[in-house]
Amino acid sequence: MNLHDAIHQRRSIKRFTARPVSREEVERLLDAATCAPNHHLTQPWRFYVLGPLARHAYGLALGARKARKLEDAEKASRVRETVASEHLALPCMIAIAVVANENAETAEEDYAAAMMAIENMALAAVDMGLGTHIKTGAVMADPSARTAVGLPDNERIVAIVNVGEPAEVPPAKQRSPATALTTWVP
């Protein structure tokens, strides 16, 4: 597959088949990730491939956050368990973290590099017949989520990437053309 096709075929996959993602496939994705540009070759990214126990624990952390928004204790408990079960059933979850840096400019560059690494993973997945769903948000800093991932104190999670064989591929969403978002500055 050529790069242009992979870019245009990439989607956020919400449902995966039960087919496991092999260690070799994960290693190919991670190899693609580490080819991303990074300022001064800092290689700030760290990858955590979550096994069943870690996926379930992460799901419990996310489920607990969602459950806190509900007043009905029984519904909250069901939400927590449902989210945990959904994460346990995922074929593969990879947490991408960056090493903390006190220099604000370097920290920003490292975050950008990690996100480029994630895009490399997503495009490599398309080429391999796999799909991804990139997840970000406040849960990344949740102490329970950090514990589930096994994150050391000097790192922060920037995204979770769910990986697997797509059960369904959604149609492309309408996007503004680049010409509508571009200013040519003389």
N, C-alpha and C positions, 0 to 999 in steps of 0.2 A: 504494500500500500504506500502511496506517496504521501508526503507530509501534508499537503494541501487537503487531500481527502480525509486524512485522520483528524485534522483540525475541524473540518466541517461535519464529520460524523460523530465527534465526541458529544456525549450527552451525560446528564446526571441520571444514573441508573438507580431506581428505587427498589426494584425487585430482581433478585438473582435466582438462578437455578441452584439446586443442591450440590452441583459439581464442585468438589474442592479445588482450590487454587494450589498448585504444586509449589514446593519450595523453589524449584528451578524458575517457575514463572515469577514468583515474588522477587527472586534475585535479579531477574532480567529487569523488572520494574525499578528496583532500587539502583541498579547499574545505570539505567536511563536517568534517574533522579540526580545521581551524583555528577552527571555531565552538565548540569545547569551552571550558568555563569555565577560567580560569586567573587565579590571584591577582595582583592589581595589573596585569593585562594584560601579564604578562611574555612571553607567547608563547614559551615555552622550547623548543618542539619544533623539530626540523630533520628534513627528510625526504630520504632518498636513494633514488631509484628506480634499481634495479640493472639494468643491461643484461646481455647474455649473458656477457661476460668477467667482470664483477663477480659475477654469480650463480655462475659456475663457480668463481671464486677463493674465494668464501664457502663453497661446497660442499666445496672442498678443505680449507679450514680446519676445518669441522665434521667432515668425514670423517677428517682426521688425529687429531682428538680422540677419535673413536670407535675408530679403529684402534689407538691407544695402549693400549687395554684388552685387546687380543688378543695372545697370545704367538706365534701362527703368522704369520710375516712375509708369506706369500703371501695368507692370508685378510685380513690387515690392509691390504695393498695393494689388494685387491679392494673392501674396504669403503670405503676412501678414494675410489677411482675411482667406485664406484657412487653414493655420496652426492654427489660432484661432478657426475656426469651427471644425477642427479635434480634438482639445483638448476638446472643449465643448462636443463633441459627445462621448468621452471616458466614459466607465461605472464607472471607479474609478481612481483617481490619488492620490497618497500619496507622500508628500515631506518628506524626512528624513533629519533632521538637527542634528548637534552636537553643544553643548554648547562650546563656545570658551574657551581656556585655554592658559594662557601665557607660561606655561611650555611646551617646545617643545616636550619632551618625552611623557608627558601626552596627549598632543594634537594628537600625532601620534597614541598612544594606543587607544584613543577615536575614532579616524577616523577608525581604524581597527575594533574596536568593532561595530561601526555603519554599516560597510560593512558586517560583519558577521551577524548582525541583519537582513540586507536586504536579505542575502542568506537564512536565516531561513524563512523569509516571502515567498521567491520564492519557496522553497521546500514545505512549508505548502500549498501554492496555488496549486501546482501540486497535492498534496494529496486530495485537496478539489475539484478537477476538474476545477480549474481556471488556468489562465496563467498570466504571468507578462512580462513586458519589463522594464528593469532597464536603466534609462537614466542619464548620467553624462555630464559634460562639462562646458565650460566657462559661459553658460547662468545661471548657479547656482549662480554666483556672480552678475549678472545683477540687478541693482537697481529695475527695473520694475518687474522682476521675484520675487525678494525678497518681494516687496510690494504685489504682487498677492498672495503669500503664507501667508503673514502676519507675516513675520519673524522679531523678535526683533534684535536689533543691536548686541547682544552678542552671536548670533548663526550664523552658516553657513550651507547652504544646501549642502549635499554631494551627493544626488541622488533624482530623481523622479522615483517612481515605478508606472507604469500604470498596472492596474489589471482588469481582466474581464474573461468572458467565451471565450475561443479561437474560432474564426471563422475558423481558419485553423492552423494546427501545422506544422511548417516546419520540414523537415528531419534533422537528426543530422548532424552537420558539422564534417568533418574529423579533429581529434585532434591527436597530437603526443602521443604515449604511454608513460606512466610514466617512463618506463625503459629508454627511450631515453633522459629523462630530469633529471635523478637521478644519483648522485655520492654518492657512499658509502665511507665514510671517516673513515679510521681505527683509 
